[in-house]
Amino acid sequence: MIPPAIQRPALRFAPSPNGLLHLGHALSALLNADMAGALGGRFLLRMEDIDVIRCTPEFEQAIYDDLAWLGLDWERPVRRQSEHLDAYRAALDDLIARGLAYPAFMTRGEVKAHVATMEAAGGKQGAPWPRDPDGALRYPPVDRERSGDERRRMIDEGTRHAWRLDMLRALKECGGTLSWTETGDGETGIIAADPAAWGDVVLWRSDAPSSYHLSVTVDDAAQGITHVVRGLDLFHATSVHRVLQTLLGLPAPVYYHHRLILGPDGRKLSKSEGDTGLSALRAEGATSADIRRLVGL
């Protein structure tokens, strides 16, 4: 059920508490808060903490400290994904019941081996295996083509599996052309979605509950998000989110994909690469005003 607050503009900053916030996160958080203020709307915070191994209470507290230091305030309570796994499972079960999701048994290694075999069989003239917009190998159709009896047998035997969206069936059910309204730093206007470029995306992982695509779609609807403001690295992922929104009967927000903050070597800043965090900049004497200048606001 979509809350009544959807009638009022609502924006969200949704970090994962698996590391310290850096300048790229600061840009996204500040843009969300500034735009919420300009629209007379709500600024919400979401903790994308499904990864129970890497996400910690210490990192979550550090996020609160950094955002408060930046002068930001947000509505309480904060939505934590780890507390809403039942909502993501309900969405998945709906898709499974409609024949739009299937169990996927292949490991990453098996996918690579399968692709290598198929490319070798194609010879020098064979086309390379398709990759998704992030550069990852598209999932082979092996599991999609299994019979229902074989799937049930493998599951009953305890074979580890994820759940993937049957993109071909999903697009048939959606019907017509999908699109979204884009107002960000790149291409703007009505953007034609290209979900097929992603192939059969993961909806529920074998090593963690839910996936980014499924949980973020459910979360945005549950929180009444009207404007999604996030980095340009997620521009193409919007195609997948539009499919899921359509299949699950959820509203489509307006999107604003903002520029990325790059390091001296030209790559996007990353927590996993140990890029300088906001807390370190604060310890060096930086002010919140300095951070705004550093991110070009």
VEXTOR-134204 format. One line per field, with one value per residue (C-alpha): residue in three letters; x, y, z. Coordinates in pm, 1 decimal, m for minus. Layout:
N
residu	c(ALA, ...)
px	c(X, ...)
py	c(Y, ...)
pz	c(Z, ...)
END
This chain:
297
residu	c(MET, ILE, PRO, PRO, ALA, ILE, GLN, ARG, PRO, ALA, LEU, ARG, PHE, ALA, PRO, SER, PRO, ASN, GLY, LEU, LEU, HIS, LEU, GLY, HIS, ALA, LEU, SER, ALA, LEU, LEU, ASN, ALA, ASP, MET, ALA, GLY, ALA, LEU, GLY, GLY, ARG, PHE, LEU, LEU, ARG, MET, GLU, ASP, ILE, ASP, VAL, ILE, ARG, CYS, THR, PRO, GLU, PHE, GLU, GLN, ALA, ILE, TYR, ASP, ASP, LEU, ALA, TRP, LEU, GLY, LEU, ASP, TRP, GLU, ARG, PRO, VAL, ARG, ARG, GLN, SER, GLU, HIS, LEU, ASP, ALA, TYR, ARG, ALA, ALA, LEU, ASP, ASP, LEU, ILE, ALA, ARG, GLY, LEU, ALA, TYR, PRO, ALA, PHE, MET, THR, ARG, GLY, GLU, VAL, LYS, ALA, HIS, VAL, ALA, THR, MET, GLU, ALA, ALA, GLY, GLY, LYS, GLN, GLY, ALA, PRO, TRP, PRO, ARG, ASP, PRO, ASP, GLY, ALA, LEU, ARG, TYR, PRO, PRO, VAL, ASP, ARG, GLU, ARG, SER, GLY, ASP, GLU, ARG, ARG, ARG, MET, ILE, ASP, GLU, GLY, THR, ARG, HIS, ALA, TRP, ARG, LEU, ASP, MET, LEU, ARG, ALA, LEU, LYS, GLU, CYS, GLY, GLY, THR, LEU, SER, TRP, THR, GLU, THR, GLY, ASP, GLY, GLU, THR, GLY, ILE, ILE, ALA, ALA, ASP, PRO, ALA, ALA, TRP, GLY, ASP, VAL, VAL, LEU, TRP, ARG, SER, ASP, ALA, PRO, SER, SER, TYR, HIS, LEU, SER, VAL, THR, VAL, ASP, ASP, ALA, ALA, GLN, GLY, ILE, THR, HIS, VAL, VAL, ARG, GLY, LEU, ASP, LEU, PHE, HIS, ALA, THR, SER, VAL, HIS, ARG, VAL, LEU, GLN, THR, LEU, LEU, GLY, LEU, PRO, ALA, PRO, VAL, TYR, TYR, HIS, HIS, ARG, LEU, ILE, LEU, GLY, PRO, ASP, GLY, ARG, LYS, LEU, SER, LYS, SER, GLU, GLY, ASP, THR, GLY, LEU, SER, ALA, LEU, ARG, ALA, GLU, GLY, ALA, THR, SER, ALA, ASP, ILE, ARG, ARG, LEU, VAL, GLY, LEU)
px	c(0.0, 138.9, 123.6, m76.3, 249.9, 319.0, 109.3, 385.5, 729.4, 964.9, 1334.4, 1572.9, 1940.8, 2006.7, 2363.0, 2488.5, 2652.5, 2945.8, 3205.9, 3260.5, 3087.8, 3309.0, 3261.9, 3046.2, 2801.0, 2811.1, 2707.2, 2414.1, 2295.8, 2321.9, 2141.9, 1857.5, 1821.9, 1849.0, 1595.3, 1355.8, 1375.3, 1321.2, 1014.4, 873.3, 903.5, 1039.2, 1401.1, 1421.8, 1709.0, 1729.9, 1993.2, 2053.7, 2190.8, 2092.3, 2456.8, 2480.6, 2849.1, 2981.1, 2719.9, 2785.0, 2625.7, 2951.7, 2934.6, 2565.4, 2641.2, 2923.4, 2672.8, 2443.3, 2740.4, 2860.9, 2516.9, 2456.1, 2795.8, 2690.3, 2394.9, 2131.8, 1823.5, 1589.4, 1260.3, 1251.0, 1237.4, 1504.2, 1402.0, 1641.9, 1619.2, 1709.6, 1376.9, 1166.2, 1278.3, 920.1, 811.1, 1077.6, 990.1, 621.7, 707.9, 927.5, 659.0, 412.1, 645.0, 714.3, 343.8, 290.6, 568.3, 789.6, 1080.3, 1271.0, 1533.3, 1885.9, 2137.8, 2456.1, 2747.1, 2961.4, 3227.6, 2976.7, 2848.6, 3202.7, 3273.2, 2947.3, 3015.4, 3371.5, 3240.1, 2974.1, 3219.6, 3471.9, 3202.2, 3127.4, 3482.4, 3658.3, 3341.2, 3129.7, 2982.1, 3105.3, 2864.5, 2637.4, 2712.9, 2483.9, 2530.2, 2762.4, 2986.0, 2889.4, 2813.1, 2442.1, 2300.2, 2270.2, 1921.7, 2006.2, 1794.9, 1517.3, 1465.7, 1454.1, 1123.4, 920.3, 977.9, 1355.0, 1351.3, 1148.7, 1375.1, 1688.8, 1535.1, 1413.1, 1767.1, 1896.5, 2074.1, 2177.8, 1998.2, 1905.4, 1587.9, 1602.7, 1351.9, 1244.4, 1296.5, 1130.8, 809.7, 828.7, 846.4, 555.0, 346.2, 441.9, 340.4, 436.8, 739.7, 863.8, 1019.8, 1099.2, 1121.8, 1484.2, 1585.9, 1949.9, 2299.8, 2308.8, 2041.0, 1706.1, 1342.4, 1147.3, 1402.6, 1316.2, 1396.6, 1597.7, 1547.8, 1636.9, 1998.3, 2024.6, 1899.3, 1756.1, 1857.4, 1888.0, 1591.4, 1691.3, 2046.0, 2167.0, 2409.2, 2190.9, 1819.4, 1676.0, 1878.1, 1938.1, 1690.9, 1402.4, 1455.9, 1505.9, 1188.3, 981.7, 1143.3, 1082.5, 714.0, 681.1, 843.1, 636.2, 942.8, 842.5, 1192.1, 1489.1, 1818.7, 2125.7, 2449.4, 2479.2, 2630.4, 2273.9, 2119.3, 2083.6, 1959.9, 1645.4, 1530.8, 1513.0, 1333.8, 1072.1, 999.0, 958.0, 745.8, 516.1, 491.0, 422.9, 180.7, 402.3, 432.9, 722.3, 916.5, 1084.0, 1456.2, 1757.8, 2090.5, 2367.2, 2730.5, 2987.5, 3277.3, 3594.1, 3931.0, 4264.9, 4289.2, 3951.2, 3760.4, 3447.7, 3516.1, 3462.2, 3440.5, 3593.6, 3897.3, 3952.8, 3891.2, 3911.4, 3602.8, 3413.9, 3519.4, 3885.5, 3827.7, 3650.2, 3943.4, 4176.2, 3977.9, 3735.8, 3396.9, 3059.9, 3092.0, 3424.5, 3254.1, 2988.5, 3259.3, 3455.4, 3152.9, 3066.5, 2761.6)
py	c(0.0, 341.3, 589.9, 913.2, 1111.6, 1027.3, 1332.9, 1548.8, 1557.1, 1313.2, 1247.7, 1004.9, 945.2, 571.0, 475.4, 130.4, 124.5, m83.2, 192.3, 562.8, 829.3, 1019.4, 1329.5, 1143.5, 1055.3, 1413.6, 1543.6, 1302.6, 1371.0, 1747.4, 1745.3, 1538.5, 1766.7, 2086.9, 1968.9, 1851.4, 2196.6, 2370.1, 2154.1, 2199.8, 1826.6, 1558.8, 1445.8, 1080.8, 854.8, 483.1, 236.4, m25.3, m276.1, m612.7, m724.5, m835.0, m923.2, m585.9, m354.1, m265.4, m46.2, 150.2, 248.2, 332.7, 566.5, 724.8, 805.0, 978.8, 1175.2, 1281.8, 1391.9, 1589.4, 1756.7, 1855.7, 2033.8, 1788.6, 1669.3, 1391.4, 1236.4, 964.4, 672.4, 581.2, 293.1, 1.2, m264.6, m542.2, m476.0, m516.5, m846.3, m972.0, m693.1, m786.1, m1155.5, m1079.8, m895.7, m1184.7, m1440.8, m1243.0, m1253.9, m1625.8, m1705.9, m1524.7, m1718.0, m1408.8, m1529.8, m1857.2, m2030.0, m1979.2, m2246.5, m2146.3, m2002.4, m1718.4, m1972.3, m2187.7, m1886.0, m1796.2, m2155.3, m2176.2, m1849.8, m1955.7, m2281.6, m2103.1, m1842.7, m2112.7, m2307.1, m1997.0, m1985.8, m1672.0, m1541.5, m1599.1, m1295.7, m1223.9, m1312.8, m1017.7, m811.0, m588.6, m209.5, m259.4, m485.8, m813.7, m1126.9, m1168.8, m1478.0, m1776.4, m1914.8, m2258.7, m2226.5, m2031.2, m2327.0, m2595.4, m2772.9, m2709.3, m3065.3, m3028.6, m2700.7, m2849.5, m3153.7, m2940.1, m2719.3, m3023.2, m3163.4, m2845.2, m2705.2, m2350.9, m2099.5, m1738.4, m1604.7, m1415.4, m1214.6, m1378.0, m1061.7, m1190.2, m1277.5, m961.8, m738.1, m923.2, m867.1, m498.9, m444.0, m137.1, 83.0, 170.2, 507.7, 748.0, 1122.3, 1233.8, 1578.1, 1521.5, 1609.4, 1388.9, 1317.8, 1466.3, 1440.2, 1121.1, 838.3, 511.9, 224.6, m71.3, m348.0, m622.7, m499.7, m637.0, m985.4, m1188.2, m979.0, m1118.2, m1050.7, m1261.7, m1370.6, m1707.8, m1545.7, m1257.5, m1176.3, m965.5, m768.8, m401.3, m386.9, m545.2, m382.4, m28.9, m55.4, m173.1, 80.8, 382.9, 297.8, 221.7, 553.8, 752.2, 870.3, 1106.4, 1213.4, 976.6, 1167.3, 944.7, 911.8, 872.8, 527.8, 410.1, 574.4, 251.7, 53.8, 266.5, 48.8, m250.6, m49.6, 62.9, m299.7, m395.6, m89.6, m179.7, m549.0, m472.6, m187.8, 74.6, 443.7, 577.4, 863.7, 1144.3, 1071.5, 1299.3, 1125.6, 1358.4, 1387.8, 1176.0, 1293.4, 1146.3, 1086.1, 1213.8, 899.1, 965.5, 683.2, 715.0, 745.1, 421.6, 314.0, m21.6, 152.7, 345.7, 690.5, 971.2, 977.4, 1279.6, 1200.6, 1222.4, 1556.3, 1680.4, 1567.3, 1764.9, 2081.0, 2094.9, 2256.1, 2166.8, 2477.7, 2343.2, 2017.4, 2205.8, 2387.4, 2066.9, 1899.0, 2202.9, 2329.5)
pz	c(0.0, m97.3, 192.3, 152.7, 182.1, m181.3, m266.7, m117.5, m286.2, m117.4, m180.8, m17.7, 40.3, 59.6, 156.4, 252.0, 597.7, 475.2, 481.8, 539.5, 330.8, 84.5, m131.7, m384.0, m110.0, 16.0, m327.4, m344.4, 9.9, m29.3, m364.2, m220.0, 80.2, m125.0, m381.3, m112.4, 42.3, m292.6, m360.5, m12.5, 27.8, 259.2, 295.4, 395.0, 485.2, 408.7, 522.6, 253.7, 501.9, 353.7, 341.1, 702.7, 669.1, 550.8, 703.3, 1067.4, 1336.4, 1354.1, 988.0, 1026.2, 1316.9, 1116.1, 840.2, 1087.7, 1224.5, 879.5, 762.3, 1080.5, 1036.2, 683.6, 842.5, 719.6, 901.7, 797.3, 895.0, 1157.3, 1175.8, 925.8, 699.2, 732.2, 463.2, 706.0, 879.1, 563.6, 413.3, 428.3, 191.1, m64.3, m31.9, m88.4, m410.2, m523.4, m441.3, m650.6, m950.5, m899.4, m881.7, m1211.7, m1383.3, m1412.8, m1198.5, m1203.1, m985.8, m1120.7, m1021.1, m1204.9, m1007.4, m1141.1, m1232.9, m1418.4, m1608.4, m1717.1, m1821.7, m2017.2, m2195.2, m2279.5, m2429.5, m2635.0, m2764.3, m2856.4, m3041.8, m3245.6, m3381.6, m3495.3, m3656.8, m3346.9, m3177.7, m2824.2, m2543.9, m2460.2, m2150.8, m1949.9, m1924.8, m1625.8, m1831.9, m1662.4, m1863.4, m1925.2, m1758.9, m1996.3, m2072.4, m1928.0, m1612.8, m1778.7, m2014.0, m1743.1, m1691.9, m1380.5, m1264.8, m1295.6, m1106.6, m823.0, m806.0, m780.6, m513.0, m316.6, m333.0, m172.0, m476.9, m399.8, m618.0, m670.5, m830.9, m1158.4, m1355.1, m1680.3, m1880.3, m2196.8, m2012.9, m1804.2, m2109.7, m2269.7, m1959.5, m1941.0, m2302.3, m2499.8, m2451.3, m2104.8, m2028.1, m1747.0, m1695.1, m1654.0, m1524.6, m1431.7, m1547.2, m1857.7, m2115.0, m2010.7, m2110.8, m2169.8, m2178.9, m2351.3, m2116.8, m2247.3, m1990.0, m2237.6, m2231.4, m1876.9, m1949.6, m1661.2, m1360.8, m1008.7, m780.8, m480.5, m415.7, m296.8, m50.4, 69.9, 75.8, m204.9, m458.7, m514.3, m803.3, m614.8, m276.3, m408.5, m617.1, m320.9, m85.7, m308.0, m332.5, 38.5, 131.7, m117.5, m308.1, m588.6, m701.8, m716.0, m706.6, m748.6, m944.4, m1320.4, m1264.1, m1195.3, m1503.2, m1703.2, m1400.8, m1414.8, m1705.7, m1471.8, m1204.5, m1455.0, m1543.6, m1178.4, m1101.6, m1389.4, m1297.2, m929.1, m995.8, m830.2, m923.9, m1129.6, m967.0, m1157.9, m1188.4, m1154.7, m1217.9, m1108.7, m1210.6, m1030.7, m818.9, m967.1, m811.2, m950.3, m1163.2, m1324.6, m1157.4, m947.4, m574.7, m388.2, m24.2, m111.9, m260.8, 61.2, m84.1, 169.9, 389.0, 515.4, 871.5, 771.1, 599.3, 910.4, 1125.9, 897.5, 971.3, 677.5, 736.7, 589.0, 371.0, 242.8, 145.4, m49.1, m241.8, m302.5, m462.0, m671.6, m484.7)
END
